[in-house]
Amino acid sequence: MAQSMTGFANHTTTLGEWKLSFECKSVNSRFLDITLKLPEALKTTEPQIRQAINNALSRGKVELAIRLERDDSAPEARVNAEKLLELEKALETVRNTLPDVEAPSALDVLQIPGVWVSEKTDTERLVASCMNCVPDLLSALVAHRKSEGARLETMLRERCVAISKIVAAYRGELPKLNTAHQTKLRERIIALNVDHDEKRLEEELAYLANKSDVAEELDRLEAHIEAIYESLQSNEPCGRRLDFLMQELNREANTLGSKAASLTTTNTAVELKVLIEQMREQVQNLE
């Protein structure tokens, strides 16, 4: 199945007061070119993310940006209300048992472990959350690229059908065109009103007919169309092969035009080149 190199995906997840925002986009490139923009806390994930992208894609300029944002309303530190309530009950028990014991100050209470909680960045949890999200992000990107690729494949198949129809129609006209060409050449020679060897004339006409014969070019055009269908049906990336086939199609269309012995042949070559150019432009987008 054809896959485009153009795609986009985003994803957002939260971890406590932290929000991780992912954005990944890809465009055309001859090779796989990866650019990562990571926050300092996630720099250690770069090799793993690059490997994940390498496993998912084979071509394209890929940019993946991750933003790490903290909820502004989240306090840097807070009092653990549950712990404080437990401590109050414990102090009440102590006062009832030992009424002469001095009560602790507020500062003493805050120094008791678990009462004053400082919210710090849990790097390990952030890294784990990031790496859990990357596969889903890349799956969404690949799905977008496949969707775009399916649209391009439809267009390519439509152009292939159009080329096949043009080739078939021209092939059907070929015997009549060859006869008309030879008749025209014979009439021109007769119009010169010079003595000529009829046998030699037939040999020369046969030579010219063979030189202007385009049956071989038509056969190769049809073969290339079949190769395009096979490439589109393959499960492997087909962009490079299709790009080569576009060059071959264009070469055959140019040869057909150079052998033009009639206006019909010239028009056919032009129509083919227009369709091939439309295909070539879209093939540049395929992986």
Buried (B, 14 or more C-beta within 10 A) or exposed (E): EBBBBBBBBEBEBEBBBBBBBBBBBBBBEEEBEBEBEBBEBBEEBEEEBBEBBEEBBBBBBBBBBBEBEEEEEEEEEEEBEEBBEEBEEEBEEEEEEEEEEEEBEEEEBEEEEEBBEEBEBBEEEBBEBBBEBBEEBBEBBBEBBBEBBEBBBEEBBEBBEBBBEBBEEBBEBBEEBBEBBBEEBEEEBEEEEEEEEEEEBEEBBEEBBEEBBBEEBBEBBBEBBEBBEEBBEEEEBBBBBBBBBBEBBBBBBBBBBEBBBBEBBEBBBBBBBEBBBBBBEBBEBBB
